[in-house]
Amino acid sequence: MEICIDSVESARNAIEGGANRLEVCSALSEGGLTPSFGFLKKIKRLSTVPIYAMLRARSGNFVYTIDEMEIMLEDLKIFKNLGVDGFVFGALTSENQIHVEFCKEVLSVALPLPVTFHRAFDEVDDPLESLKILIDLGFVRVLTSGQKDTAEDGLELIKELVREADGRITVMPGSGITKENILKIKSASGAKEFHASAKKKMATTDGGNRVKIGTSRETCITMTDKKLVEEMVEIVRNEV
């Protein structure tokens, strides 16, 4: 069970709940962006499980400029020196194909650490051909919702991808995975690893903002829930 986190408290809750790996991000509200150096360093110190650092320079699509590629490569080098256990990354061409050359560069700099190709995969035009490309490139894992908004909706494609991968790459379902549907997704897809945030919304205790900050005045925060992680881990382990 991989849990994506963007706060220290979420990391602690995920670890205590039994997560096997953390995907460390900032701005999960944007789908996850590259975390700050200070935040990643803090998580590295407290984590008892492997941590993978997200490499995503901005929100939006996954077609990057040269400048954005250079930024992500620099972040990769810093995080690698910090001692992370792996990376989460994805890049596409403007034709919705895997950006092979940039992926090769990222994988080369990351060596010997593993790299997961993230949900940029859900935007490719030909998922089965793209899966073969990721295998040939050397990605260890692909995170996917089966090209639907949620993994439950994308089950048919996820099942096909798991079968096509045949153990050569790990196909990890993610997006909208909960304690209510994780067993269904596991049973139907044959997947062995799962990705979730296991989050709940929490009200802050020190009052709201007096002015609009960003796009909303809302001051609630979302945080990984230890009990939800425990329940999902238990379901996956015991299939109950």
N, C-alpha and C positions, 0 to 999 in steps of 0.2 A: 504494500500500500504506500504510494507516494502522495504526500500532502504538499500542496503549494501554499506558501506563507509569505506575508509581507510585513510582519511585525514580530517583535521578540516574544510577546505573549503568545501569539499564534504558534510560534516555533516550539515553545515550551509545552503548550497543550498538545501539539501534534506528537512530540516525542513521548510525553507521558502517556498518551493514548495508544501508543504502540506503532506509530508510523515507522516504516522501514527505510524511508528516504525522504528528504525535504527538497522541494524545488524552491529556491530562494529568489524572490522577485521584489520589485516595488510595484505599486499601483495595480493590484489585482483587479480593480474596477475597470482598468483599461485592457484586461487580458494578460497582464503581467509584463513589466518592463525590467530593464537591467537594474539590479539593486545598487545602492551606494556602497563604496568601499568600507565605510565605517560599519554599516549594517551587516554586511557579509562577514566582516571580521568578528563582530559580536556573535553572530550565529555560529561561526566556526568554533569559537571558544566554548560555547555552551552545548553544542550538539553532540550526541552520542551515536548518531546515525549518519550515513553519508549525506552530503549536501551537494546539490547541483545548482550552479548559478545560471540564471536566465541571461541570455545575450539578446537584447532587443532594444534598439536605440530610441524607438518612439512607438506610439500607438498607430493604429491605422493598418494599411496593407503591409505586405512583406517584400515589396520591391524597393530596394535600397539604393541610395546614391553612393558614389565613391566615398564621400566624406563620412557617411553613416557606416559604411563598411569598415573604414579605418578606425572609427570610434569603437566599434564592437571588437575589433582585433586588439586594440589597446586595452580595453576592459578585460578581455580574455587573458592577456599576458599578466595583468595585475592580479586577477583572481587565481590564476594558476600558481603564481608565486606565493599567494596567501595559503595555498594548500587545499583548495576545493577538491571534491572527488569526481566532478564531471560538469558538463555544460548542457544547456538546453538552448537550441538555436534552430532557425529556419530562414531560408531566403528563396524568393522566386524571381523569375523573369517577368517581364511585362506580358508575356504570352501564357502566364499561369503554368509554367514548368519549373522544375527544380533548377535553381541557379547553381549549376554544377561547379563552375570555376570558383565561385566564392565559397561554396561548401568545402571544396578541396582545400582551400587556404585555411579555413577555420579548423578543419580536422587535422591538418598538418601542424598548425600551431598548438592545438590542444594535446597532441600526442604526448604521452601514452594514455591520457585520460579519455574516458568515453564521452560521446556526445549523443544526446537525444534530439531528433528532429521534431519540432513542436507542431502546433496545429496549423501552421502555414500549409501543412499537408492537406488540410480540408479545403483548400482553395485550388488545388491542382486540377487540370482538366482530365487527366488520365491517372486515376489512383493506382491501378495495378502496375502500369508501366513505371510510375514514379516510385512505387515500393521497390521495384527491381533496381532502380537507380540508387536509392538510398542504401540498399544492401551492397551494391557494387562499390559505392563510395566508402563504406565502412561505418555508417551510423549503427549504434547498438540497439536503438529503440526509436519507435515513432509513436507520438501521441496523437490520437485522432478521435473524433466524434463520429466517424463514418460519414463525413461531409454533410452532416445535419447539425441543427442547433444543439442537440443533446446526443449523448452516446446511445441512449435508449432508442431514440428515433433512427439512429444510424446503424442499428444492430446488424442488418443484413450485409452491409458493406464491411463492417468490422469482422464479421464471421468469415467473409471471403478473403479479407486481408490476412487474418490469422492462418487460414488454410494455405494461402499462397506463400506466406513467409516461411512456413514449415521449419520454424526454429532458427532460421538464418538471421532474423532480426525480431526483437520483441515488439509486438503490436499492443500498445497500452491504451485502452479506452479511457476517455476523459471528457468532461463537460456534463453537468447535471447528474453526476453519480451520487446517489444517496443510500442510506441504509435500507430504504424501501425497494430500490431497484438493483442494487449491486449483485445480488445473487442471480437475478434474471439475466443480467448482462454477462455475468461469468458463465452461466450454464449455456446460454444461447451462442456466445461467441467463441468459447474455448480459450479466452484470454487468461493469462496467469498473473499479470500485473495491472494495477488500477490507479487512477489519478483523480484526486478530489481535493476540494478546499475544506470540506466539512465545517463550513462556517455558519455562524448565526449572527444576527444583528443585535447590537448592544447599544443602549443609550449611554451617553457620557454623563458623568455625575457632577460636572462643574458648570452646567448651564449651556445655552446655545450661543452661536455667534450673533452679534448685533448687526452685522452687515453680511451681504452675500459674499462668500468666499468660493471662487471657482464657478461652477455651474449650479450650485445649490446652497441653500441655507441649512440643509440637514446636517446635524452634528452627530448622528448615530454612526457607529463604526461597526465593521464586520470583523469577526475574529474566529479563528479555528476553535471548535468546541471539542474538548478532550473526550467527553462522553460519546459524541458522534463518531470520533475516530475509533474509540474502543469498540463500539458496536459494529462498525464496518469491518474492522480487523477480525473480530470474532466471527462474523458471518462468512468472510472469505476463508478463514482457516477451517471452520467447522461445517460450513455449508448448512447453516440452520436458519 
